[in-house]
């Protein structure tokens, strides 16, 4: 019983260490704020098993990052402002009609057959 628990702990530890080494380029790229972290992750995850792909991802992770925080992307939503988007002139306001109570809904009502879709 104890030997099976010890072997489980050893196998789990080796799996975690191996996974950490496999994803090391991604971890380094995130901590260094490397440019193109998405490309690093894709190369590491898909081609890391070839060792050449892992080395390429590691080299990309060690590229020098520009100083300071990354510049915001124009039109990226959250990077610009919070809140609802500004309405354009001439466009009607968005009004969502109130939902009908459940007793008035006709979806799945036994007296009305479902519409035929062809």
Buried (B, 14 or more C-beta within 10 A) or exposed (E): EEEEEEEEEEEEEEEEEEEEEBBBBBEBBBEBEBBEBEBBBBBBBEBBEEEEBBEBBBEBBEEEEEEEEEEEEEEEEEEEEEEEEEEEEEEEEEEEEEEEEEEEEEEEEEEEEEEEEE
